[in-house]
Amino acid sequence: MTLGEKLKEARKQVGLSQEELSEKLGVSRSAVAKWETDKGIPDIDNLKNISKILNVSLDYLLDDVEKIDELVMREPYNLSDYGKGN
């Protein structure tokens, strides 16, 4: 799920329109629309405020599970093959 999808879902969960969220953040409604369609990214101050207003963590908004999953090592390895460090 992208940042935009998470933002839209969280906004709807608290019952805010894009216009209402934009007013609370002090940004234009079109800025919120761009964020929700992944055509823009809020700056860190807006992310912090979004997190508070929508009652979600920054981790929830920013973590990209799909990208993290790609980093998981899928093959076992034997540390003894690499010798002992001093």
Secondary structure, DSSP 4 states (H G I P E B T S, - for coil): --HHHHHHHHHHHTT--HHHHHHHHTS-HHHHHHHHTTS----HHHHHHHHHHHT--HHHHH--HHHHHHTS--S---GGGG----
